[in-house]
Structure formats: C-alpha cells, structure tokens
Amino acid sequence: MRIAWERDRRPGQHPHWSCLFSLLACQGWPSEPRNLREHPADVKGNTAARHRGIPGNVPTATASPRRSHWFLAVVATASVALLWFGVSCFAAWRLTRRPVPRFDEPPSALGTLPVEPVSLLTADGEHLGAWLIRGDPARPIVVALHGHGASRSSLTSYIAMLTGRGLGVMAPSLRAHGDSTGSRTDLGWSDRDDVVAAVQHVLKLWPRRPIVVLGRSMGAAAAVFASRELAHTVRGYVLEAPYESLDVAMQLRVTHTLPAPFALVASSGLSLWAPLFLPVSPGEISPRERIADIPADLPVMLITGALDWRAPSEGVRSIQRHAGAHARVVVLPHADHNDALSADRELYERALLDFIDAVSAANAP
C-alpha cells in the first residue's frame, strides 16, 4: 500500500497527505452518509485525477432530513419576520397619514345659524378651514376641536348646543382633516399650531373676550400641547376623552382588536416604526405629561365615558392627578368614546354650561 501511495503522489508531496486523500476518497467525508462508497477500482483513478486538478467521479452527498427541516424552519422564520416588519411599517405609516381626502365643508351644514367661513394660516404654513359663529359678545367664545378622523362638520350638535346659549364658537378643521391642508397627522402634536392660530384669530376680533377651549380626543390632546404657548390668553379648558399618551393609545387599540399573542407582536411593531413617521417619540406625545403646562390658576374639566376603552377613565384620572387641584373629572356612566354628548346629554350639558358660566363670572369686568 505504501508503494501505491508513493507512486500516486506528486513530487514534493508528503506521503501522509496522499494517505489522507486516499482514505477520504474511500470512506467519504464525515458529513456524508455512511453507505456512500466508491468502487475500489475508482479509488486510484480519482486520486490521480484530483492530483491533476481534474474532478473525479466522487459521489455527491445528499442533504439529511434533519438539515432539510432546519432549512425550512429558517426560511419560515425569516418570512414571518419580514411579514411582521412590512405589516407593522405599513400600519405606522397609515396611522400618520391623512385619514380621508380633502372635502368641502359648507356652512349650510349648520342650517340657519349665522356662520362665517374663516381661513386660518398656521405658523408652519398649513391652511385651515373654520367656522365662526359670533354669538353674544358679552358671553365667552368656545374654540371647539374635533377628534382624529373627523372634522368640524362632526361638531354640529356641540355648536348648536353652545350657540343656543348665546355663546360664540370658533370651530376649525385640524390639519389633514376636512377641508384643511396637510397630508400627515401626529395625533395632536403638530395640531397645537392649529389651536394657537384659532385662538389668535379670536383675540384679533375680541381682545378681552373670555375664551374656553373644548377639545375631543385628539383635539383635547392638541389643546394640552398648545397650552404652554397659549398661557393666559384662554380662560379654561374642557378636555373630553383625552388619551393618556400615544404609546398607551396605540397599545389599547391593538389589544382590543387582536388576541393577546398577536397584540403583543403588533404593538411591538408599531413601537418600532412609529418614531420613523412622527416628529418625536410616541412617549413624548403625552397629554398626561404636558397637562402641567396649563397654568395652575386656570380651571380644567376632564370628561370621560365609563364605557370608553380607547381613552379609559383610569387614564383620564391619571391626567387629572398630574394636573393638580385645578382640574376635575366628570364621568358619564353611559358614554363610550364617540357618543359622550348623545349618551348622557343632560349630564354633559349641565357640566359644560356650568363650567363656562363659572369662567364667565370669574372674568366679568
């Protein structure tokens, strides 16, 4: 056998390497199946062919069933991960896009009320459509702010109730809603400029008239975010169904819609992608943390529905605790997120009108 190895090896090659090559040719690589063998007659030819750089007729090892299963598992895991990334990215993108295309909002939606169409320009260049009902100049004027996916057209019942008591109303459609410009929304953060523009327009008309800001859901959040700049230019805030923070709001919507395991995955995906589409992190878009920007000498009333899962009463109470003693909570026992006025109308009207009357009395000349 030594003679054969010496004859097959190239000049200068160590005999032990020829031995190793011959053994590998006969026995197969360790990862090959044990039943793979070359015919003894082919060993010498294959060895010589390999020495000359020519492939021999070495049998090819086939993948084991275990390896096939591992490969399929890796491919399936990668596919699920890519799907998760894609779907969560799309959901975060869609959440921050304009909910519906622009549409006209004619004053005729308010029937016979003396409505003045108004165009507002924000500090960052957005053009907002708005309605102005002057009301009794001796009475306060309410800046009414709608929620996400709605517009001022959704506030007709509020406007009718307020103007029926002689109050004035300024109702803008926030950016990316109704007939206002804007293609992106961040659930109230940038809308603070819209609130400031509406209040400044009222102040140009009536510099000393008391202003009360009434915001629903996203509109309530926008009012809170604008409060530092507004300071004492307004005399009170009514915040209906404000969300506690944007990350909590996203988690609540996901967990209410999906089963627990999928909700956790979806919530993680939204948290991952949301900062890419928002001006700040979701944790910073938090009425709970910014409620302290409202001056402590201004009254604040928070209204919450007992059946509201989008902005639960527990979260609203948390906002009140962060605000301090000048804020109070009114719980509507039959109300959900979107039907506060209709579900408990008598309680809602009494609480709101008493609040505005108190503001009016406190700011009487």
Residue, then its C-alpha position, 0 to 999 in steps of 0.5 A: m500500500r505504501i508503494a501505491w501511495e508513493r507512486d500516486r503522489r506528486p513530487g514534493q508531496h508528503p506521503h501522509w497527505s496522499c494517505l489522507f486523500s486516499l482514505l477520504a476518497c474511500q470512506g467519504w467525508p464525515s458529513e456524508p452518509r455512511n453507505l456512500r462508497e466508491h468502487p475500489a477500482d475508482v479509488k486510484g483513478n480519482t486520486a490521480a485525477r484530483h492530483r491533476g486538478i481534474p474532478g473525479n467521479v466522487p459521489t455527491a452527498t445528499a442533504s439529511p432530513r434533519r438539515s432539510h427541516w432546519f432549512l425550512a424552519v429558517v426560511a419560515t422564520a425569516s418570512v414571518a419576520l419580514l411579514w411582521f416588519g412590512v405589516s407593522c411599517f405599513a400600519a405606522w405609516r397609515l396611522t400618520r397619514r391623512p385619514v380621508p381626502r380633502f372635502d368641502e365643508p359648507p356652512s349650510a351644514l349648520g342650517t340657519l345659524p349665522v356662520e362665517p367661513v374663516s381661513l386660518l394660516t398656521a405658523d408652519g404654513e398649513h391652511l385651515g378651514a373654520w367656522l365662526i359663529r359670533g354669538d353674544p359678545a358679552r358671553p365667552i367664545v368656545v374654540a371647539l376641536h374635533g377628534h382624529g378622523a373627523s372634522r368640524s362638520s362632526l361638531t354640529s350638535y356641540i355648536a348648536m348646543l353652545t350657540g343656543r346659549g348665546l355663546g360664540v364658537m370658533a370651530p376649525s378643521l385640524r390639519a389633514h382633516g376636512d377641508s384643511t391642508g396637510s397630508r400627515t397627522d401626529l395625533g395632536w402634536s403638530d395640531r397645537d399650531d392649529v389651536v394657537a392660530a384659532v385662538q389668535h384669530v379670536l383675540k384679533l376680533w375680541p381682545r378681552r373676550p373670555i375664551v374656553v377651549l373644548g377639545r375631543s380626543m385628539g383635539a383635547a390632546a392638541a389643546v394640552f400641547a398648545s397650552r404652554e404657548l397659549a398661557h393666559t390668553v384662554r380662560g379654561y379648558v374642557l378636555e373630553a376623552p383625552y388619551e393618556s399618551l400615544d404609546v398607551a393609545m396605540q397599545l389599547r387599540v391593538t389589544h382590543t382588536l387582536p388576541a393577546p399573542f398577536a397584540l403583543v407582536a403588533s404593538s411591538g411593531l408599531s413601537l418600532w416604526a412609529p418614531l420613523f413617521l412622527p416628529v418625536s417619540p410616541g412617549e413624548i406625545s403625552p397629554r398626561e405629561r404636558i397637562a402641567d403646562i396649563p397654568a395652575d390658576l386656570p380651571v380644567m374639566l376632564i370628561t370621560g365615558a365609563l364605557d370608553w376603552r380607547a381613552p379609559s377613565e383610569g387614564v383620564r384620572s391619571i391626567q387629572r392627578h398630574a394636573g393638580a387641584h385645578a382640574r376635575v373629572v366628570v364621568l358619564p356612566h353611559a358614554d363610550h368614546n364617540d357618543a359622550l354628548s348623545a349618551d348622557r346629554e343632560l349630564y354633559e350639558r349641565a357640566l359644560l354650561d356650568f363650567i363656562d358660566a363659572v369662567s364667565a363670572a370669574n372674568a366679568p369686568 
